[in-house]
Amino acid sequence: STLIGKAAPQSDFPAVPEAVADGKAVEGFSTADLAQGKVTVVNFWASWCVSCVEEHPLLAELATAADVEIFGVAQKDDPADTRRFLARYGNPFTRMGMDRSGRTSIDWGIYGMPETFIVNGNGVIAYKQVGPISRELLQSKILPAIAAAKAESTPAAQPVARQ
């Protein structure tokens, strides 16, 4: 992807109306939320996407295994369909935004569902996965890319003063 190594595109993904997790409203997110010092996984998906159903359980596993937040973007989806999908399959997303028109997804270079990005703590895209995450890809590509992004996001150690 031409976005690898570049700042995430300026974006605002409004919250899915009435989406709730653990009794609280699920917030949307913007580009600024991706540059808060923590590696974030951004997953573009849709309720009508068969491959998204297949990868969905791995997203919850990924959040735990890699100790990262996962932000979701429901692309070209009706809010009621998005809520039904999350109620049926669970909600692995810390934040969940919408791109009903698909316009903002174009800025990210999205051309199919699902697509997943690893964004380092500085808001720079470190990795892009086109297509569903499989167990094999999780181990061989995704987890190593997250580890590398965490290393990029860690401030350099301060030299120890000698006495």
C-alpha positions as CSV (number, residue, x, y, z in Angstrom):
1,S,0.0,0.0,0.0
2,T,1.2,3.5,-0.7
3,L,0.0,4.5,2.7
4,I,2.6,2.3,4.6
5,G,5.0,4.7,6.4
6,K,2.6,7.6,6.0
7,A,0.3,9.3,8.5
8,A,-3.2,7.9,8.5
9,P,-5.5,10.0,6.3
10,Q,-7.5,12.8,8.0
11,S,-10.7,11.0,8.9
12,D,-13.7,11.3,11.2
13,F,-15.8,8.2,11.7
14,P,-18.9,9.0,13.6
15,A,-20.3,6.5,16.1
16,V,-22.9,4.0,15.1
17,P,-26.1,5.4,16.5
18,E,-27.4,3.5,19.5
19,A,-24.4,1.0,19.4
20,V,-23.8,-0.2,23.0
21,A,-21.1,-2.5,24.5
22,D,-21.1,-3.4,28.2
23,G,-24.0,-1.0,28.8
24,K,-22.1,2.0,27.4
25,A,-22.4,3.8,24.1
26,V,-19.6,2.9,21.7
27,E,-17.7,6.0,20.5
28,G,-16.6,6.7,17.0
29,F,-13.1,8.0,16.3
30,S,-11.0,10.3,14.3
31,T,-7.4,10.4,13.0
32,A,-6.3,12.2,16.2
33,D,-7.3,9.2,18.2
34,L,-4.8,7.1,16.3
35,A,-1.8,9.2,17.4
36,Q,-2.1,8.9,21.2
37,G,1.0,6.8,21.7
38,K,-0.6,3.3,21.4
39,V,-0.6,0.9,18.5
40,T,-4.1,0.6,17.1
41,V,-5.6,-1.9,14.7
42,V,-8.2,-0.4,12.4
43,N,-10.6,-2.9,10.7
44,F,-12.8,-1.9,7.8
45,W,-15.8,-4.3,7.6
46,A,-19.5,-4.6,6.8
47,S,-22.4,-6.6,8.0
48,W,-23.0,-7.9,4.5
49,C,-19.5,-9.2,4.1
50,V,-19.2,-13.0,4.4
51,S,-15.4,-12.8,4.9
52,C,-15.9,-10.3,7.7
53,V,-18.0,-13.0,9.6
54,E,-15.2,-15.5,9.2
55,E,-12.5,-13.2,10.5
56,H,-14.6,-11.6,13.3
57,P,-13.7,-14.1,16.1
58,L,-10.0,-13.6,15.4
59,L,-10.3,-9.8,16.1
60,A,-11.3,-10.4,19.7
61,E,-8.5,-12.9,20.0
62,L,-6.1,-10.3,18.4
63,A,-7.1,-7.6,21.0
64,T,-6.1,-10.0,23.8
65,A,-3.1,-11.6,22.3
66,A,-1.4,-8.4,21.2
67,D,-2.7,-6.1,23.9
68,V,-4.0,-3.5,21.4
69,E,-7.2,-1.6,20.8
70,I,-9.2,-2.4,17.8
71,F,-11.2,0.3,16.1
72,G,-13.8,-0.8,13.6
73,V,-15.3,1.0,10.6
74,A,-18.6,-0.2,9.3
75,Q,-18.4,0.7,5.6
76,K,-21.5,1.3,3.5
77,D,-23.6,-0.2,6.1
78,D,-27.0,0.6,7.6
79,P,-26.7,1.3,11.4
80,A,-29.4,-1.2,12.2
81,D,-27.5,-3.9,10.3
82,T,-24.3,-3.0,12.0
83,R,-25.9,-3.3,15.5
84,R,-27.5,-6.6,14.5
85,F,-24.1,-8.0,13.4
86,L,-22.4,-6.9,16.6
87,A,-25.2,-8.3,18.7
88,R,-25.0,-11.7,16.9
89,Y,-21.2,-12.0,16.7
90,G,-19.9,-9.9,19.6
91,N,-18.1,-6.6,19.6
92,P,-14.3,-6.7,19.6
93,F,-14.0,-3.0,18.9
94,T,-12.9,-0.5,21.5
95,R,-14.3,2.2,19.2
96,M,-16.7,1.8,16.2
97,G,-17.2,4.3,13.5
98,M,-19.2,4.5,10.3
99,D,-18.5,5.4,6.7
100,R,-21.9,5.1,5.2
101,S,-21.0,6.7,1.9
102,G,-17.7,4.9,1.6
103,R,-16.0,8.2,0.8
104,T,-13.6,8.2,3.7
105,S,-12.7,4.6,3.1
106,I,-11.5,5.7,-0.4
107,D,-8.9,8.0,1.3
108,W,-7.6,4.9,3.1
109,G,-7.3,3.0,-0.2
110,I,-10.1,0.6,0.7
111,Y,-11.4,-1.4,-2.3
112,G,-12.8,-4.5,-0.6
113,M,-14.0,-5.9,2.6
114,P,-12.4,-6.6,5.1
115,E,-9.2,-4.6,5.2
116,T,-7.1,-4.1,8.3
117,F,-4.5,-1.5,9.2
118,I,-1.9,-1.5,12.0
119,V,-1.2,2.1,13.0
120,N,1.7,2.9,15.3
121,G,1.4,5.2,18.3
122,N,2.4,8.2,16.2
123,G,-0.5,7.7,13.8
124,V,1.6,6.3,11.0
125,I,0.3,3.3,9.1
126,A,2.7,0.4,9.6
127,Y,0.9,-2.5,7.9
128,K,-2.1,-3.2,5.7
129,Q,-3.9,-6.5,5.4
130,V,-6.2,-6.8,2.4
131,G,-8.8,-9.5,2.9
132,P,-9.7,-11.5,6.0
133,I,-7.3,-12.3,8.8
134,S,-6.8,-16.0,9.1
135,R,-5.2,-17.8,12.0
136,E,-2.1,-18.3,9.9
137,L,-1.9,-14.6,9.0
138,L,-2.5,-13.6,12.6
139,Q,0.6,-15.5,13.6
140,S,2.9,-15.0,10.6
141,K,2.1,-11.3,9.7
142,I,-0.3,-9.5,12.0
143,L,1.3,-10.1,15.4
144,P,4.9,-9.5,14.2
145,A,3.7,-6.2,12.5
146,I,2.1,-5.1,15.7
147,A,5.3,-5.9,17.7
148,A,7.3,-3.9,15.1
149,A,4.8,-1.0,15.3
150,K,5.0,-1.0,19.1
151,A,8.8,-0.8,18.9
152,E,8.4,2.3,16.6
153,S,6.0,3.9,19.0
154,T,8.2,3.6,22.0
155,P,10.0,6.7,22.9
156,A,13.8,6.3,22.9
157,A,15.2,5.5,26.2
158,Q,16.8,8.4,28.0
159,P,20.5,8.0,28.7
160,V,21.3,7.4,32.3
161,A,23.3,10.1,33.9
162,R,26.7,8.9,35.2
163,Q,28.1,10.1,38.4
